[in-house]
Each structure stands twice: as structure tokens, then as C-alpha cells.
Amino acid sequence: MWVVGLGLVGGIALFLWIDHTVQQRFYNRLWDIPVHIYGSSFEIFPGLSISVTHLEERLLALGYRRVDRVQEIGEFNSASTSIDLVTRPFEFWDGPQPPRDVHVRFNDGIVESVIDRRTGASVNFFRLKPHLIGSLSQSQHQDRFLVRLEEMPPLLLETLISVEDRRFVSHWGVDAWAILRAAWSNLRAGKIVQGGSTLTQQLVKNVFGRNDRTYERKLLEAATALVLEYRLDKRQILQAYCNEVYLGQDGKRAIHGFGLGSQHFFGRPVGELNPNEIAQLVGMIKAPTSYNPVRHPESAKKRRAVVLNVMKESQLISDAQYQQFVGKDLKLRSSQARQRQAYSSFIDVVFRQLSDRLDDADLKSSALSVFTTMDIQIQRAAELALSEELAKIEKSKGLPDNSLEGGIVVLRPDSGEIFAVVGSRNASVGTFNRAINARRPVGSLLKPFIYLSAFLNSDEWTLGSVISDRPVTYRVKGGQDWSPNNFDDEFIGDITILDALAQSRNIPAVKVGMQVGVKQVAETVRKLGADVASPVYPAMLLGALELSPMEVARIYQVLANFGYQAEFRTISAITASARAIGRTKASAVKAVLPRSEVYLALFGMQEAVRNGTGKGLLNTFSPNLKLAGKTGTTDDFRDSWFVGLSGNLLGVVWIGRDDNKPTGLTGASGAMRVWASMMKRVNLQALHLPSTENIQLVNIDKNNGLRAASGCGRVGRVPFLAGTVPRKFSSC
């Protein structure tokens, strides 16, 4: 009786311990409803400014398949002036959109018409289903695409059960017959060579992460599976398994779940997988490394054939389908497209804003979907440009592999919508987000704000004002004398502020800044949203101010929006159970700078691209885009910066080393290369400076800043504020 009693006590204690463990390790996964995070939805309508090429690239980025004849959801076909496609159905914040079979016709870079191919009726507009960029939960901020069971194709679930656990519906977590069969095989071999694990037991193993083949582990696994079946129903277990199943490695990232596996290997939502692709994913469960179709295509193909045969014998597919797929090669996602795209840097910003808007109860509400401002085409262009260009730069400069890092922010200036955030060349969950957390000296990026402060401070300063580019020494109270120098260690004499800004000359900027006042320059930058600590020192005028790429974007956004400050945002709408619970209004916009003075600063940045440090952009972009830009380089070439503006986008790029060692890069030779590589992949619009009655354009002699006739030697057309136009004419 004592033995029986002790056994009962021990059994109850073991049950309670396992039950506690199940609740602690599983309930967060099963009951903590994931927050689905989507990129922006792209609207197509007659009059939209977009080319066939750019729409093709967007469709490919969203995982649409190019085919000869469009028939199924997620397919498209393009010609020189048109695109046929069948869109994906989706539940938007304002209601559902069914699949649309449409013909889109273009004329000179504009959508001319949209026609429903089935009815012939005109379509006013339609949306492309946004890309699922990630899922978050209260307990697991992991890189997974958590998918609900109803989103899984029935064929995938039926194949999974047929291959991995035929008695899944009837057993209680442990299949006695499968265990006896495996035990007999193990006894004959004298070691564990076969397992009889059910899907429930496999789920336990995936969650606990134990792979040791011991009887102790198998017994504990079986006991835990029994408790799990007691606590949860079959649908909950199956959903958890589908989101936990291990499907291999992508570098340091583990591929867990069919949702992420489908995106990684095929670039499509799991709901669009065909039988061939389903067979491949299910086949990989047995040995994810050995049956990886990228690394071991032949082994993967053989394993896929085994699964297809099971599907045929289980009457899940026909004999004709089996013959169609068994010898067919898989159409895997391209190696470029399979590169790391966890979007963790962007999601980091989203989650910060989400935490400010919703409490824990909201985050746990059912079927919560967050629609963001992320533009999938721009985000991927930024990721690709950073990884490709840094590798090229390292090779050309003889730098160690992966020694350079970077951060990118791209946004729409007038609305404050953030389109892309890249915090590392190899972004993954948990990676340091340099786009928002790396505060580095900004170098010459501060110069437009020095001259802007001068324009705001006195009518004596204009773009035509002549300043001396000659050596100067300043007495610093309580410190050593300060003798700033130019980047090239040369001095060119008298120069207009316009040319000094375009060529990023240090001495003129310092002289203007010292006359205006360092405190006044600091106050201008603070007004635009930068955190500038007090006291400030003259060295700030040469960029000794540390800001993150996001903070740089904040102060330049005001320039790009002609003096108006818009609040940054990444969230456009939130729904719960297909019911809108929050629709973000347009960002609050306030005027913080007069438009006329901003006009002068922007004109100077356009001159930097026409004839200054940003002139290299004209090798990639048409002068008709009228791009504006500013390079930035810090002491010993430790930091390389570039800020570029078009009519529709503001992009900030930083390149440097985490150990703060020199890179040998200027803003033009480093960050500007990345900016150009990124922006050539997206649709840029021309930057037209706004007309204002307070601006006059006149010709001046750049040698002396006086008005000049067109026949003079160095004549430039320069904008002036009304009342500041030079009265005297040059004698040239």
C-alpha cells in the first residue's frame, strides 16, 4: 500500500508539473492571438502615374507569378502597354475585396483604363492585397508568419496527417500501435532508429527544442503529449503544429511554420500552394536539412515523390496529377528574392507606435490586423541596395567582409508616412536597428541648416553672398584655439554661399555659422525635431552632432515638405475580426519654417546634384528629375551619409563601422552609391520647388555676387528673397 501510495503521489506530482509546464510553454503560443502586420495596400486606378515595368516589379515583389496565360489567383501577364492579372481576395479595413480579373492598359507611364476581363465593364479602382510582413504576439516577438488554421489549404492539412500521423484524429496524443512498431524496429537494431511520434509529440519536441534520442526523453514527451491533448482540442494542436514545424535554416534564422516556409521557398502565401509545393514542404519535415530543395535539390525531389505517392494512395490527388508533378522541377523563389527579408527594422518602429496606441487587452483581441505604410517595393529595394553595395565597396576598398554596416529610412515628406526602414545589411529579428538606434556624427549634413539659419536671421545673407574660403582661427574661451580646415585641405578664396553649399566647403559654413551664432543654428535644428544637448560648441558646425538616420530624416522632412512638419507614422489602419477599430488620420502638419527661406536651402541642395558633391547621381538619373541631395563625411572617414530628395520621396542613408574605425568613404563614394542603387529601382517623381511671390530669380556674377548680364563669364541664375536682390551690376 505504501508503494502504491507513493506511486500515486509521484504520478500526481508529475502530472501537475507537466500540466504547469504545458500552460507555461504552450498557452502563450496557442491562446495569445497573433497580431498580423501588413505592408501598404497599393491602389490602381485610371490616371495613376506608374509604368508597366514598375507595376511588374511590384507584382513580383508581392509574390505574383508571371505566366503565359492568366487563369488563377496571383498570376499576371504583361505586354508593352498592358497587364492582365487576377488579384488576391482580402478583407480590408473598409470591407472585403473579392478576386478581380482585370486588364490594365497604360499610355505614356499613366494607367489609361482598367477593364474587368470577365464582364468588360470599366473598373474605377482596385487594391492589391498587402504583403504580410510579419506576426507578433505578446509573448513571442519572433520572425514567423503565424497562420490561422482556416487560412491553410485543406490539401496541406490532409497531406500532413496522411504522411506524419494517420491516426491523428483518433489517438490521445500517443499512438500505441506506432510506438510498438517503432519499438520492434529499435530492438532489432539494438538502438533507437525509428520513432512513433504523433503530431502532438512532434509539437512538444519543437517547443522544447530537445532532439536527444533517449527513452527518458521519449517518455517525458509522451506524457506531455497526453496532457496537451487533455487541455486542448485537435484543431488547436494542429494550428500550433503548423506554425511551429521546423523547415530548415536560412543563415542564422530558423524557418518555423508553413506560413514562413511558403514565403521563403516559393514567395507566396501558403493558401496559394499547389500540390507539388505542398508535397515538398510536408516532405521536408522528416529531415529539413537533407531535403532542403535549395541546397539538396535531388534529395528533395526524391522525398517529394514519396509524399506525392502517399497523396495519390490516399486519394488526395489523382493519378494524372501525380504524373504531372512527380518529375517536374519546383519553381523556387530566386536566390536574390530569398535573401533575408524579416522586415524586423520596420516592424520595430511599428511595434513602438502600436504600443503607444493599444493596451494589452487590445493586442490580445481576436484576429487583430495592423495595416502599415511599408511599401514592399521600396523596402526590398533598400534592403537589396544596402547588401549589394556594401559588398561591392568592401571588395573595391580592400575592407574585411561584412565590416561595413548601414541604416536607411525612406518616407513620403508631405504625409510623414514611412515607406522603408533598414537597420542592418543582414536584418533579422533581434539585430541592432541602426536606422533608429545608431546615433553618429552627421558631418556636412548640417550645412543646409547653417545657411538656413543665416537666411532666417538676417536679410544680409543670400545664396549670392560672397564668403571667404581662406584659413581662419578662432579663440575658444577656456580652450585651445580652433583652426577648422576644408575636406581637401585646400582654400579657393571668395565663393558664393550657393557654391559653398553645393561643394560642401567647410570654412564658409563655419564663418557663416559663427557670425549667425552656434546657439542660433542649434535652435533651428531643435525646432525641426532633433535632440541637441546643451551647451553647444563651434565643432557642431562641422557636424559634431550625433543623430540617427531616423532623426536626420525628421529634420530634413521639413525641408522636403517646404517648411511644414508632419508627424511620422507607420500605421494606417487596425482591424479586429475584420472590424475596423482604428483608422489613422492624416498626420498633423504644422508650419515651422517660412517657405521662402526653405526654397533657398532646397535650391542649394539641387545645385549640389547639378554641379556639386552629388553630381554623380546624374550618371544614374535624368536631370529632369531635379533631385536635391546632401553628402556628409565625418573625421577620418568614419561615417558616410547621404540625404536625397525627389518630388515624392526622402531617403536617408548612413554607412559606417560598428567599431567606429575609418571606412575610407566620403558621403559621395559610399552612402550616395547606396541611395542611387535603391532609388533606381522605384518610381521617382520630379522635385519642383513651389512658386512663391517672395522669390526672384536673377543672374549674378559668381565671382563677386553682383548682378550680371548673360554674357559674363561665371554667370548663374540664383533665387533671392524679395528685397535682397543685389542692386549693383558686375563690370564684366
N, C-alpha and C positions, 0 to 999 in steps of 0.2 A: 504493500500500500504506500509505503514511503517512496519507493521508486516511482510508482505511478503518479503520486502527488507531485514529486519533484519534476517529473516529466511534463505534467500538466502546467505547472508554474513556469517551467522553462519554455514550453510551447506558447503560452500566453504572452510571456515577455518577448519572445521572438516575434510573435505576430504584431504586438504593439510597436516594437522597434521598426519592423518593416513598414507597418502602416504609417508611422510617423515619417519615415524616410520617403515613402511614396508621396505623401502630401507635400513634403518639403521640396522634393526634386521634380515631381511631375505636375503638381497642381498649377504652378506658375505657368508651365508650358501649355496646359490644357484649358485652364479657366481664364487666364489673363489674355483677353481678346486682343489680337494684334492690331496695331494702327497701320493701315496701308497708306503708303506715301507715293503719290503720283507726280509725274512731271506736268508741265503745262499742256493743255489741250490746244491743238492747232486748228484754227478755223479757216476754211477755204470757201471763197465766195467770188462772184464776178467783180472784177475791179481790184482784186488782191495783187499787189506787186510781188511777184515771185516767178522765177524762170522754171522751165521744165527740169533742168539739171538740179536746181536746189530742192524742188519738190521730190525728185527721185532720191536725192541724198537723205532727205527727211524720212521718206518711207522706208528706206533701207535701215536707217538708224532705229526706227520703230519696229523692225523685225518683219516688215512686209517682204514677200517673196516675189522676185521678178520671174514671170512666166511668159510663154508664147501666147497663151490664150487664158484670159481671166475667167475663172469659174468659182473658186472657193473664197471664203473669208480670208483676208490677209494676203491676197495676191494682187499684183499690178502688172501692167504692160505699158510701155511708153513709146511714143513716136516723137518726131521732131517738134510737133506743135500740139501734142495731146497726151493725156494719160488716162487709161482705164484702170479702175480699181474697185475692189469690194472691201468696204470698211468693216471694222470690228464693232459688234454691238457693245454698248456700255451704258451704265447708269450714272449720268452726270448729276451735278447738284441741282439742276433745274428740270430733271426728268430723264427718262430713258431715250437713247437713240438706237434704233434697230440698224442692222447692216444696210449699207447703202451701196448699190451697184451703179457707179457713176462714170460719166465720160467728161473729163475736164479739158477744155480747149484753151490754148494760150495764143496771145498775139503780142509780140514785142515785149516779152517779160511781164505781161499782165494776164491774169485769168480773164478770158473773154466770156466764157459761158460754162455752166455746169448742167449736164443733162442726165436724168435718170435713164439708164440704158434699158430698163425693162418697160417703162411707160412712155418714154420720150418727153416727159414733162421737164420743164426748167426747175432747177433747184436753187433756192436763194442762198443757202449756205449749209455746210455740214462740218462736223468736227471729226478729227482723228482721235481715236482713243488714246489717252495719255499713257506714257510708259510707266510701268510700276517700277519705281526706283529703289524701293526697299520697304521693309516692315519693321516696326518697333513694338515692343511691349514694355510694361512697367519693369519686368524682371530681366528681360533679355534684349539688350541693345546690340543685336548681332546682325551679321551680314547674311540675312536669309530673306527669301521671298515666301512668307508664310501664306499658304493657300488653304481656303476652306474646302471641305470635302465636296460640296456641291460644285465647286469650280474644277474639280478633277474630271477628266473624261472617264465615263464608265468603263471603257475598254481597258484603261490603265489599271483601275482597281481590280477588275476581274482577272486580268493577266497577272497582277501581283499575287493575288490569292492562289491562282492556279499553279504558279511557279514556286512560291515560297511557303504556302500554308493552306493546302486544300481544305482542311477541316477547321479553318479559322472561325467560321460562323458557329460551329457546334461545340468546340472544346472550351475549357475554362481557364485558358491561359497556358496549359501544359497539355501536349498531345502524347498520351501514354503509348500509343502504337508507334509513333515516330521515335520516341525515346527507346523503346525495346529494339526497334530496327537498328538504330544507331549504336546501342549498347552491344548488340551482337557483332556488328562490324568492328567496333573498337576492341572487343575481346579477341576476335580472330587476329587483329593486327598487333595486339599487345600494347596499344597506346590509343589516344583519342585521335581518330582520323575523320570522324563524321559526327555531326551534331543533329539533334532532333528538335532544334529550336523552332518555336512558333513565332509568328509576327510579334506577339506580345513580349516574348522573351528577347527577341532581337531589339525591340524598342527599349527594354530595360538595359540591354548591353550598350546601345547607342548613347543613352542618357548618362549611364555611369562611366562609360568610356573604358571598360575593362575588357581586354582581349586574351587574357591568360586562359589556356585550355586546361583547367583543373576541375576535379569533381566538386571541390568546395565551392568554386565559383558557379558551376552549373546548378548545384543545389540551391544556392542563395538566389540565383537568377530565376529558378523555377518558383521558389517561394514568393519572390517579389511579384512575378507574373500573376500568380494566383490572387494575391492581394489586390493587384491592379485591376484584374477582371472583376473582383468583388466591388471595387469602388467605382468603376467606370463602365459605360456601355461600349459595345463593339464599334460604333461609329466614332466615338471619341478616341478610342485606341487607334483606329485606322487613320484618322486625321493626324493624330500625333506622330504616327509612324511615317506617314507620307511627308511630313515636314522635318523629320529627324534623320531619315535614312541617309547614310553616308555614301557619296558617289565619287569620292576621289579628292585630289588636291589640285589647286591652281596656285602654284608657288607656295606661299605661306598660308594661303586661305584654304580652308576645308569647304568642299561643296556638300552642303547638307540640304536634303529635301528635293522633291521633284520640281518644285517651282523654280529654285535657283539652278538646278541641273538642266532644266529645259532651256532657260535663258542662256546659260553658259555654253552648252554644246550646240544648240540649234537657233538661239536668238529669237525665240518665240514664246508666247505664253503657253503654259502646259496644256491648256484647253484646246490648242490647235495641233497637237502632236498627231501624226499619222501612225498606223500600226507598226511600221518599220522603226520609227523613233521610239515608240513605247517599248518595243521589244529590246531595243538597245539599253534604255535606262533600267528596265527591270533586270536585264541580264547582268548589268554591272554590279548589282547588289552582292552577288556571290564573291567577287574579287575586284573591287573598284580599281585597283592599280593595274592588275593584269589585263582587265577588259576595258581599259580606257581607250576609246576609239581614236583619240588624237595620238597617243604615244604607241599604242599597240593595235593598229587597225586590223591586222589579220586575225589576231586572237579575239578581238571584239566582234569581228564578223562571224567567226565560228560560234561564239557564245550566243550571238543574236539569232543565228539559225536554229539553235537548240530551243530558244524561247519561242520563236515563230512556230516551231513544230508543236510545242505544248499548246500554243494558242489554236493551232489547227485541230489538234486532237480534242481540245476542249470545246470545239465548235465556236470559238470566238471570232475566227476569221475563216474564210472559205479556202478551198484548195487553190482557186485561181489567185486569191490574194497572197497565199503562201508562195506560190510560184513567182508572182510578181516581185515580192520583196526579198526572197531568200538569197538571191545572187546580186542584188542591187547595192551599189555603194551608197553610203549615207552622205547627205549634203550637210556637212558640218559648218558651223559658223567659221568664217575666215580667221586666220591667226591674229590679224590686226584687230578684228572686232572682238576676239576673245580676250584681249588684254584686260587687265584689271579695271573694272568699272563698278566699284562698290558705291560710288557717289557719296562716300562717307563724309567728305568735307562739306558737301552741300547739305546733307541730312543733319550734320552737326548744327548748322545755322538754323535749319527748320525746327529742330527739337528745342533749341533755345527759345525761339519765338513761340512755339507751341506750348511750352511750359508756362510762358507768360499769359497765355490766353485761356488755357484749360486747366482745371484742377484734376486730381487723381480720379474722381468719380467720372468725369467726362472722358478721360483717357481709357477707362475700363468699360465704357458703353459699347453696345454691340455694333459690330461692323463699322467701325469708325474709319473714314477715309479722309485723307488730307490731300487736297489738290494744291500743288505748289507752282511757283513761277519758273521752275527749271526748264530751260529749252534744251531738249535732248541733243539736238544737232550742235548747238553751241557748246554744251557741256563736253560732248565727246570730242569736238574739235579742239577744245582747250586741253583735255587730257592727252590727246594724241600729240598735239604740238609740243607740249612740255616734255613728254617722254622721248619723242624722236629728236627734238632739237638739242636737249641736254646730252644725249648720247653722241650726237654729231660734234657738239662743241668739245666734249671731253676728248674725243678722238683727235680733233684738229689741234687742240691745245696741249695734248700730251698729259691730260689730267687723269687721275685714277678713275676707274669705272665707278659709277654711282656716287662720286664725290660731290657732285652738284645737286642742289635741291631748288625748289621753286614754289611759288604760290601765285594763283591767278584769281581775279574777280572780274566778272563781266556783268554789266547791268544796263538797263534802259534808263537813261538820265532823266527823262521827263516824268516818269512814274515811280522811280525807285525800285522797280521790280528787278530782282537779282536773277540772272539767267544761268550763271555758271559759277561754281566755286571749286577750285582745285588746290588742295593743301599739300600735295606731295606728288612727285613723279610716279610713285607706285602706291597710290592711295589704297588703303584697306582700313577696315574697322580698327580703331584704336591708334591709327597713325597720327602723329603730331600734325595738327592742322595749321600750317604756316600761313595760310590765307587770312586767318583771323587771330592767330596767337603769336606769330613771329614778328616782333617789333624791331625793326632795323633802321639805321640812319638812312634818310631819304635822299641825301646828296642834292643834286641840282633840281630835283622835283619841286623844291621850294621857290625857285626863282620867279615863276609867274606870279606868285603871291607877294614877293618883294616889290615887283613893279606895280602890281595891282594896288598894294598899299600906298605906293607913291602917287598913283593916279587919284586915289581916293583922298589923299592928304592935301594935295595942292595942285592948282592948275598949271604950275610951273613945269610939271613933269608930263611929257608926252612921249609917244613912240618915236617921235623925231628928235627928242632931246639928245644932245651930244654929251657923252660922258668919257672921261679919260681912262683908257686901259693902259695904265702905267703903274709901276711899283708904288706901294703905299705902306706906311707903318702906323699903327695905332697904339697909343699909350693906354694900357689897361690898368685901371686903378687897382692897386694891391696885387698885381701880377706882372708877368713878363710882357714885353712889347709884342704886338701881333702883326706879322707881315704876311698877309694872305698871298697866294700865288694862283696863277692860272693852271688849268689841267695840263697844257702843253708846255709850261714853263716859258712861254713867250708873251710879249706885250705888243699890241698892234697900234697903240696910240688912240686918237679920237675915234669914237664909234657911236652910232645911234643906239638908243635903247632897243629899238626893233631888232637890229642886227646882233646886239649883245645877247638878247633873249634867244634869238634863233640859233646862234652859235654857242650858246651856254657859256659865255665868258664869266669868270669868277669875279675879277676885280671890279668891273662896272656894277655887278649886282651888290657887292659888298659896299661900294661907295654910296650907291643909292640907298641901300638898307640902313647904313649908318646915319645918313642925313635924315631919312624919314624917322628912324628910331627903331631899335631892335624890339622894344616893347610894343610898338605900333604894329610891326609885322607879326609878332606873336599873337596879338589881339585879333588880327584879321584871320589868322589860321584857326584860332579858338572859335571865332564866330561861325566858321564853316563846319565845326564839329570835331576838331582834333583836340586831343588832350595834351596841352603844352604846360609842363610844370614850370613853376616859378622858383627862383629867378631865372631869367633868360640871359644868355651870353652871346657876344658877337659871332662866335663859331656857329650858331644856329643858322646864320645867313648862308653858310656853305653846306647846309644840310645836316648839321649835328643835332637832328631832331629824329627821334625814333618813333616810327609809325608802322602799323601792319598794313598789308595790301588792302584790307577792308577799310581801314582808316584813311588811307590815301584815296581810295575810291570815294569816300564820303566827302572829302574836301573838293575833289575835282568834279564831283557830280554837280555842284553849284555852278561851276564854270560851264560845264556841258549843258546845263539847263538855263543858261543865260541869266544867272543871278537868283534862281528860285531853288530852294532846298526842299527835296522830297524825302519822306521817311522811307528807309529801306524796308523791303518786305519780301518774304519768300512764300507766304501762304495766301492763296487766292480764295479758297473755299474749304469748308469742312462739312462732311455729312456723316450721319449715324443711321445705319439701317436704311440707306438710300433717302434719308430725310435731311435736308439742309439744316444745320444748326449754327452755321456761321458763314457769312459771305463777306470777305474782306472788301471794304470800301477802297476807293482810290486813295492813295497816300495823301496825307495832308501836305499841302505845298504852301510855303511861305517865302516872301521876297526877303532876302538877306543882303543882297548886293545890288547896286544900280546897274541896269542893263548896259548902259553906255560904257562904263569902265570895264565891265566884263567883256564887252565887244573887243576892246583894245587888247586884253590879255589873250583872248582866243585868236585874234588876228596874228599876234606874235607867235602862238603855237602853230598856226597854219604856215607861217613863214619858216618855222623850224623844219617842217616837212618839205616845203618848196626849195629852200636854199640853205638849210642848217643841219643840225645833228641828226635830224630824222629823214634826210633826203634819200636814204637808202630804201625807204618804203616805196618810192616811185619806181623801183625795179620790179615791184610786185603789183602795185595798184595804179589805177589811172589817175592822172592829175585832176580829172573832172570830179573825183570824189571829194576833193578839197579837205583831205584829212588834216587833223591837228594832232600834235604829239609833243611829248617832252621826255627826253632821256634823263637818266640820273645815274651818277657814278660816285662811289664814296672812296675815302682814302685807301691807298694801296690796292685798289680794285677789289675790295671785299664784297661790295654789293652792286648789282646791276639792275636798274629799274627802267621801266618804260610805261608811260601812260599814253594811250591813243584814243582819239575821238573820231567817230563818224557821225552822220546825221541821226543814226538810230542806236548806236552802241558806244559804251565807255568800257574800255578794257585796261586793267592794271596788271602788270607782270613784274614779279621780283625773282631774281636768281642770286644765289649765294651758296655758302657752305655752312653747315651746322656748326662746324668747329671755328667759324669766323676767319679762316685762313684766306689769303688772296685768291681770286679766281682768274686774274688777268683779263677780265672782261669789262668793257665800258657798257653804258646803257645801250648804245647802238649795236655793239658786237654780240651782246648776249640777250637781254630781255626783249629788245626790239625784234630780234630774229624770231623769238617765240611768238610775239604778238602778230607778226606778219604771217607766220605759218598757221596760226589759229584763225585769223580773220579772213584769209583767202578761201577758207572752207565754208564761210557763211555769207549771208546776203547783206552787204553793206549798202547804206544809202548815203548820198552826198551830204556834206555838212555845209549848210547855207547859214551864214550869220544873219540874225534878224535885222530888218531895216529899222532904223531909228532916226528921228528928226535931229537928234543931238550929235550925230556923227557926220563929218565931212571928209571926203576922200580928196587929197591933193597930192601933187607931185612935189617931192623935195629932193634936194641935193644931199646925198648921204654923206658927203664929206664934211658938211657944215650944218646940216639940219635946216637950211633955208629953203624957201620955195624955189622951184626951178622949172624952166621950160623943158619940153620933151627932148630938146636937142642936147642937153647937158650930158656929161659922161655917166656918172653913177646916180641915175635918177630912179626913184622908187615911188610908187603910189602908196600913200600911208594915210590911215584914218586918224582924225583928230576930233576931240570934243569941241563942240561949238564954243567959240571964243578963245580957243588955244591955237588956232592955225597961225603959223609964222607969218608976220606981215612983210618982212624983208625978203627980197629975192636974191638968189645967188648970182654972182657976177660971171658965172661960167658961160 
